[in-house]
Amino acid sequence: MRFRVWPADRPRSVDPRWADAALALGVTAAAAVAGRQYTPPGRPPFDTTAYLLTACVALPLAARRSAPVFALVASSLGYACYLAAGYQPSLNFWAPAAALYGVAARRPPRTAAACAALCGAVVLWSGLAAPEIGLTTTVVQALGVPAVVWFFGNGARVLDERNGQLASLTARLRREQEWRERQAVAEEQRRIARELHDVVAHHMAVINVQAGMAGYVFPTAPEQARAALGTISDTSQEALRELRRILTLLRSAADIEDGEAGRVPYAPIPGLAGLADVAERVRAAGVAVDLRTDGTPRPLPPGVELCAYRVVQEALTNVIKHARHAAVTVLVSHRPHALLVTITDDGAEGADDRPEPANVASGPGHGLIGMRERAKLYGGTVEAGPRTEGGFRVCLTLPIAAGSAAGPRRNGPRRNGPPA
């Protein structure tokens, strides 16, 4: 036996317009049947006019949601005509009260108060039209019925307004969450772009210089050309390893075959220990690099070491592009609460016969912007600019808390840490 499952978002309630129409027809039919079955002594029989007046009292309830004020006024006027004709007053007593609930639930309190006064007036008239009820009961009824109906209707209005505010707040929170997710994605894209820029720009600059050198000295110094080709091979292999590591971090678990997730090799994140290799590659490109260390080295968070590594790498790449004949000094200072990295070149203009890199663009680029973004990510700063005595200087300052191994400061959600 099969059961049909209804979708969760399928509307299950009846259309309010149909519900109001059914209410109006039901009240009309109930009053007509009751009036036909029972006529108090001294009252005219429930004839055709009584049927018509009863319809005028109850049928406006069909518009109690779309036009609540009109429904109340029409029902009250119909009830007043019904009372003026002398028919039994208790038959159509509750139709104006039901219309008043619609006004109180959908209109401001001032409008609801005026409509409550109108409803109280016709209720008072209905009590006066039945002397057997008594004046006290009539007055209490004329005051209490509209007050109670207004109380519940106004409560429904306040609840509906709060629900609307809650829905608006939920929609706004959803939009903010989507915006934050987009911001996190954009931040992740910027971080990946920085990594790719640093990897490609540095290694390609070294390869370009070595390729130009090899082509220039090949006829006269084949051994030097062969050494340049070896440097190109080593540099390209390291670039491929770094690119492979970045792509490995970007692969989602769904793209990895079953059982392969635990066997995917993750190369270590570059750090301060790799600066010697960077300096050696830059020396092979013809730039004199002096790497120094000041202070007592200590374990640092991987992200901080990666930041320092990339800044040095980018600064040396800029030297290769713009000041290839300058001598560079890289000073790594380990302070008690900070890591200072200074890259300084003397700005010397060489006059040797080394060929200039033919394909390295000298445009504005995004190197300095990337440096500052990296440093800001870890709460640090980058100062870069020309020196008064000549040359260029880049100074990176990264705060280090005692015993801290925290990662970068971020406003959005982290996934697998910063790609390296």
SULDA-V825138 format. One record per residue. BURIAL is I if it has 9 or more other C-alpha atoms within 8 Angstrom, else O. D_LAST is the distance of its C-alpha to the last C-alpha in Angstrom with 2 decimals. Layout:
((BURIAL:D_LAST) (BURIAL:D_LAST))
//
This chain:
((O:57.63) (O:54.82) (O:53.84) (O:52.43) (O:49.30) (O:49.17) (O:45.88) (O:44.52) (O:44.56) (O:48.13) (O:50.52) (O:53.10) (O:55.27) (O:58.27) (O:58.22) (O:59.58) (I:62.08) (O:63.60) (I:63.71) (I:65.58) (I:67.97) (I:68.69) (I:69.29) (I:71.73) (I:73.61) (O:73.71) (I:75.14) (I:77.66) (O:78.80) (O:79.06) (I:81.17) (I:83.37) (O:84.02) (I:84.75) (I:87.04) (I:88.92) (O:89.43) (O:90.57) (I:92.53) (O:93.70) (O:97.36) (O:98.10) (I:95.09) (O:95.42) (O:94.37) (I:90.88) (O:91.75) (O:89.98) (O:89.42) (I:87.78) (I:85.43) (O:84.47) (I:83.98) (I:81.88) (I:79.66) (I:79.37) (I:78.27) (I:75.70) (I:74.30) (I:72.47) (I:70.13) (I:68.33) (I:66.88) (I:65.96) (I:62.20) (O:62.29) (O:65.21) (I:65.94) (I:68.28) (I:70.32) (I:70.54) (I:71.89) (I:74.39) (I:75.66) (I:75.97) (I:77.74) (I:80.16) (I:80.91) (I:81.52) (I:83.78) (I:85.84) (I:85.99) (I:87.31) (O:89.77) (O:91.23) (I:92.02) (I:90.05) (I:88.65) (I:85.93) (O:83.80) (O:82.79) (I:80.28) (I:79.37) (O:75.67) (I:74.69) (I:74.40) (I:72.48) (I:69.92) (I:69.60) (I:69.11) (I:66.14) (I:64.46) (I:65.08) (I:63.80) (I:60.62) (I:59.76) (I:61.39) (O:61.17) (O:63.39) (O:65.93) (I:66.60) (I:66.68) (O:69.23) (O:71.57) (I:71.34) (I:72.00) (I:75.16) (I:76.31) (I:75.67) (I:77.50) (I:80.44) (I:80.95) (I:80.51) (I:83.15) (I:85.41) (I:85.03) (I:86.10) (I:89.04) (I:90.04) (I:90.48) (O:92.89) (O:92.82) (O:89.27) (I:90.32) (I:89.23) (O:86.96) (I:85.05) (I:84.85) (I:83.35) (O:80.86) (I:79.87) (I:79.53) (I:77.25) (O:75.35) (I:74.41) (I:72.65) (I:70.99) (O:69.58) (I:68.45) (I:66.80) (I:65.03) (I:63.38) (I:62.70) (I:61.10) (I:58.94) (I:57.75) (I:57.00) (I:54.97) (O:53.04) (O:52.37) (O:51.12) (O:48.79) (O:47.50) (O:46.91) (O:45.05) (O:42.95) (O:42.19) (O:41.27) (O:39.03) (O:37.37) (O:36.80) (O:35.36) (O:33.02) (O:31.95) (O:31.31) (O:29.34) (O:27.24) (O:26.62) (O:25.79) (I:23.28) (I:21.69) (O:21.61) (I:20.13) (I:17.34) (O:16.71) (O:16.94) (O:14.51) (O:11.95) (O:12.89) (O:12.63) (I:9.08) (I:8.27) (O:10.87) (I:9.55) (I:6.34) (I:9.04) (O:11.48) (I:9.98) (I:9.40) (I:12.74) (I:14.72) (I:14.35) (I:14.97) (I:17.56) (I:19.31) (I:19.74) (I:20.93) (I:23.25) (I:24.82) (I:25.36) (I:26.83) (I:29.17) (I:30.13) (I:30.89) (O:33.04) (O:34.84) (I:35.82) (I:36.33) (O:40.14) (O:40.78) (O:38.10) (I:36.82) (O:35.30) (I:33.13) (I:32.18) (I:31.33) (O:29.06) (I:27.28) (I:26.85) (O:25.39) (I:22.81) (I:22.02) (O:21.68) (O:19.36) (I:17.12) (I:17.06) (O:16.30) (O:13.23) (I:12.12) (O:12.98) (I:11.11) (I:7.70) (I:9.02) (O:10.34) (I:7.36) (I:6.08) (O:9.81) (I:10.33) (I:8.46) (O:10.58) (O:13.66) (O:16.12) (O:18.41) (O:21.28) (O:20.00) (I:19.87) (O:23.30) (O:25.30) (O:24.46) (O:21.34) (I:18.91) (O:19.49) (O:19.16) (O:15.83) (O:13.97) (O:10.49) (O:9.43) (O:8.81) (O:5.88) (I:7.30) (I:9.99) (I:13.49) (O:14.83) (I:13.12) (I:14.92) (O:18.00) (O:16.68) (I:15.54) (I:19.01) (I:20.71) (I:19.39) (I:20.52) (I:23.81) (I:24.26) (I:24.08) (O:27.01) (I:25.59) (I:26.81) (I:24.07) (I:25.13) (I:22.47) (O:23.99) (O:23.31) (O:25.53) (O:26.17) (O:25.40) (O:21.81) (O:20.92) (O:18.15) (I:15.73) (I:13.36) (I:9.84) (I:8.70) (I:11.47) (I:10.73) (I:7.23) (I:9.39) (I:12.10) (I:10.40) (I:9.33) (I:12.82) (I:14.58) (I:13.06) (I:14.15) (I:17.44) (I:18.29) (I:17.64) (I:20.09) (I:22.51) (I:22.51) (I:23.27) (O:25.83) (I:27.20) (I:26.89) (I:30.00) (I:28.96) (I:28.26) (I:25.08) (I:24.76) (I:21.52) (I:22.54) (I:20.37) (I:22.68) (I:22.39) (O:24.65) (O:25.95) (O:24.18) (I:21.67) (I:19.36) (I:20.60) (I:19.09) (I:21.57) (I:21.37) (I:24.91) (I:26.61) (I:30.40) (I:30.75) (I:33.08) (O:34.26) (O:34.79) (O:37.81) (O:36.96) (O:37.06) (O:33.38) (O:32.57) (O:30.44) (I:27.41) (O:29.02) (O:26.25) (O:23.90) (O:24.63) (O:25.44) (O:25.21) (O:24.02) (O:20.43) (O:17.88) (O:16.33) (O:18.16) (O:17.63) (I:13.85) (I:14.28) (I:16.65) (O:14.69) (I:11.78) (I:14.59) (I:16.51) (I:13.88) (I:14.47) (I:18.13) (I:18.17) (I:19.68) (I:19.48) (O:22.85) (I:23.30) (O:26.59) (O:29.27) (O:31.20) (O:34.97) (O:35.59) (O:33.48) (I:29.93) (I:26.80) (I:24.93) (I:21.55) (I:21.40) (I:18.50) (I:19.73) (I:17.76) (I:20.12) (I:19.89) (O:22.23) (O:24.19) (O:22.81) (O:20.05) (O:16.86) (O:16.19) (I:13.06) (O:12.96) (O:16.19) (O:16.27) (O:19.35) (O:18.38) (O:17.59) (O:14.30) (O:13.42) (O:10.87) (O:9.04) (O:6.27) (I:3.74) (I:0.00))
//
